[in-house]
C-alpha cells in the first residue's frame, strides 16, 4: 500500500506539479518530486514511531521512486520494498541477544 500511495499516486501527481524530468542512471526522473515524495515518506514513518532513526527511510525511498520511473510501474518498487523489510526483520532478529 505504501508504494501504491507514495509512488503511484503522490509522486505521479507531484511529477505534474513541480520540476521536470532529468536522466538519472538510465531513467527519466523528476528530482523535485522524488525528493518531496521521499521526505513525506520519511515524515510519515517518523509519525508512526517517533524516533529520529525512522527518518533514514528517506534514502531507500529515493531508490523506490527511481524504480517507479525506471520500470514504469509500482509493482517493482513494491516487491523490492517488501524484500527490504523482510531482510531488515531477519537482520534485526539475528542482532537481538538471546
Residue frames relative to the residue before (quaternion, step in Angstrom):
aa qw qx qy qz dx dy dz
X 1.0000 0.0000 0.0000 0.0000 0.00 0.00 0.00
X 0.6135 0.5585 -0.3620 0.4251 3.61 1.02 -0.71
X 0.6869 0.4826 -0.2951 0.4562 3.58 0.87 -0.89
X 0.6197 0.5331 -0.3489 0.4583 3.57 1.00 -0.75
X 0.7065 0.4408 -0.2737 0.4813 3.59 0.89 -0.88
X 0.7632 0.4123 -0.2370 0.4375 3.60 0.54 -1.14
X 0.7647 0.3324 -0.2033 0.5132 3.60 0.84 -0.88
X 0.7124 0.4775 -0.2717 0.4367 3.57 0.80 -0.98
X 0.7836 0.2953 -0.1626 0.5218 3.57 0.90 -0.89
X 0.7622 0.4246 -0.2380 0.4267 3.57 0.42 -1.25
X 0.6942 0.4631 -0.2940 0.4660 3.59 0.73 -0.98
X 0.6373 0.5269 -0.3236 0.4599 3.58 1.01 -0.80
X 0.6594 0.4945 -0.3076 0.4755 3.60 0.95 -0.85
X 0.6742 0.4910 -0.2962 0.4654 3.59 0.93 -0.90
X 0.5548 0.6039 -0.3855 0.4228 3.59 1.12 -0.61
X 0.7055 0.4643 -0.2491 0.4739 3.55 1.02 -0.87
X 0.7280 0.4643 -0.2385 0.4444 3.60 1.16 -0.51
X 0.8176 0.1602 -0.0554 0.5502 3.60 0.97 -0.76
X 0.8534 0.2183 -0.1375 0.4529 3.52 -1.27 0.50
X 0.2861 -0.7171 0.5983 0.2142 3.49 -1.34 -0.38
X 0.6205 -0.5786 0.3891 0.3589 3.54 -1.24 0.44
X 0.0418 -0.7477 0.6625 0.0193 3.50 -1.27 0.72
X 0.5219 -0.6075 0.4879 0.3471 3.54 -1.19 0.47
X 0.0841 0.7751 -0.6198 0.0892 3.55 -0.90 0.98
X 0.8286 -0.1667 0.0585 0.5312 3.57 -0.41 1.25
X 0.7746 -0.4001 0.1868 0.4529 3.56 0.83 1.01
X 0.7047 0.3780 -0.2709 0.5359 3.61 1.22 0.13
X 0.4262 -0.6577 0.5539 0.2810 3.55 -1.22 0.54
X 0.0462 0.8185 -0.5617 0.1117 3.58 -0.50 1.25
X 0.3275 -0.6971 0.6032 0.2073 3.54 -1.12 0.76
X 0.3299 -0.7993 0.4690 0.1798 3.58 -0.21 1.28
X 0.6338 0.5285 -0.3411 0.4502 3.60 1.03 -0.68
X 0.6989 0.4451 -0.2877 0.4804 3.59 0.80 -0.92
X 0.6093 0.5509 -0.3453 0.4540 3.59 1.07 -0.69
X 0.6802 0.4833 -0.2799 0.4748 3.58 0.92 -0.92
X 0.6646 0.4999 -0.3054 0.4638 3.61 0.91 -0.88
X 0.6483 0.5120 -0.3161 0.4665 3.57 0.94 -0.87
X 0.6738 0.4948 -0.2936 0.4636 3.58 0.93 -0.89
X 0.6236 0.5300 -0.3329 0.4683 3.57 1.07 -0.71
X 0.6696 0.4844 -0.2930 0.4809 3.60 0.92 -0.88
X 0.6062 0.5492 -0.3363 0.4667 3.58 1.10 -0.73
X 0.6758 0.4858 -0.2837 0.4763 3.59 0.93 -0.93
X 0.6602 0.5067 -0.3118 0.4584 3.60 0.92 -0.84
X 0.6252 0.5262 -0.3350 0.4690 3.59 1.06 -0.70
X 0.6487 0.4978 -0.3174 0.4802 3.59 1.03 -0.75
X 0.6291 0.5242 -0.3252 0.4729 3.57 1.07 -0.72
X 0.6452 0.5339 -0.3201 0.4430 3.58 1.01 -0.77
X 0.6804 0.4856 -0.2973 0.4614 3.60 1.05 -0.69
X 0.7683 0.0614 -0.0298 0.6365 3.59 1.11 -0.72
X 0.2187 -0.8360 0.4890 0.1193 3.61 -0.04 1.26
X 0.3938 0.6510 -0.5454 0.3517 3.53 0.19 1.37
X 0.5559 -0.6589 0.3869 0.3272 3.62 -0.78 0.97
X 0.5859 0.5911 -0.3753 0.4080 3.60 1.10 -0.57
X 0.5715 0.6118 -0.3745 0.3984 3.58 1.17 -0.49
X 0.5811 0.5907 -0.3702 0.4201 3.58 1.21 -0.43
X 0.5161 0.6632 -0.4059 0.3593 3.59 1.24 -0.33
X 0.5546 0.6095 -0.4043 0.3970 3.61 1.17 -0.34
X 0.4298 0.6941 -0.4601 0.3489 3.59 1.26 -0.11
X 0.7062 0.5031 -0.2745 0.4157 3.57 0.87 -0.96
X 0.6810 0.4226 -0.3213 0.5044 3.65 0.82 -0.73
X 0.5693 0.5951 -0.3814 0.4199 3.58 1.15 -0.52
X 0.5941 0.5523 -0.3604 0.4605 3.58 1.09 -0.65
X 0.6606 0.4952 -0.2977 0.4793 3.56 0.99 -0.85
X 0.6364 0.5234 -0.3338 0.4577 3.60 0.94 -0.83
X 0.6683 0.5003 -0.2946 0.4651 3.58 0.98 -0.85
X 0.6227 0.5175 -0.3355 0.4815 3.57 1.05 -0.74
X 0.6477 0.5229 -0.3162 0.4550 3.58 0.96 -0.87
X 0.5941 0.5739 -0.3555 0.4375 3.58 1.06 -0.74
X 0.7236 0.4217 -0.2412 0.4903 3.56 0.90 -0.92
X 0.6600 0.5315 -0.3157 0.4268 3.60 0.96 -0.83
X 0.7892 0.3124 -0.1485 0.5075 3.59 0.97 -0.87
X 0.3846 -0.7755 0.4378 0.2429 3.59 1.34 0.10
X 0.7056 0.3545 -0.2923 0.5395 3.59 1.00 0.82
X 0.4492 -0.6670 0.5097 0.3057 3.57 -1.29 0.12
X 0.5051 0.6658 -0.4204 0.3534 3.59 1.23 -0.23
X 0.6519 0.5326 -0.3226 0.4327 3.60 0.88 -0.90
X 0.7141 0.4025 -0.2903 0.4936 3.66 0.71 -0.86
X 0.6019 0.5575 -0.3703 0.4357 3.63 1.08 -0.57
X 0.6582 0.4892 -0.3053 0.4840 3.59 0.95 -0.84
X 0.6633 0.4981 -0.3097 0.4648 3.58 0.91 -0.89
X 0.6241 0.5383 -0.3211 0.4666 3.58 1.03 -0.84
X 0.6628 0.4994 -0.3030 0.4685 3.59 0.91 -0.91
X 0.6552 0.5025 -0.3139 0.4686 3.59 0.96 -0.81
X 0.6198 0.5292 -0.3363 0.4719 3.60 1.06 -0.71
X 0.6520 0.5130 -0.3093 0.4648 3.59 0.99 -0.85
X 0.6445 0.5091 -0.3184 0.4733 3.58 0.98 -0.83
X 0.6575 0.5063 -0.3088 0.4648 3.59 0.91 -0.89
X 0.6435 0.5203 -0.3216 0.4602 3.59 0.95 -0.85
X 0.6608 0.5007 -0.3081 0.4666 3.59 0.96 -0.82
X 0.6427 0.5140 -0.3199 0.4695 3.58 1.00 -0.79
X 0.6760 0.4824 -0.2958 0.4720 3.56 0.89 -0.89
X 0.6334 0.5208 -0.3297 0.4677 3.58 1.01 -0.78
X 0.6482 0.5210 -0.3083 0.4618 3.58 1.02 -0.81
X 0.6606 0.4861 -0.3050 0.4840 3.59 1.06 -0.69
X 0.6527 0.5423 -0.3020 0.4343 3.57 1.11 -0.67
X 0.6206 0.5779 -0.3471 0.4005 3.57 0.99 -0.82
X 0.4415 -0.6855 0.4994 0.2930 3.60 -0.87 0.86
X 0.3859 -0.7291 0.5247 0.2101 3.52 -1.06 0.78
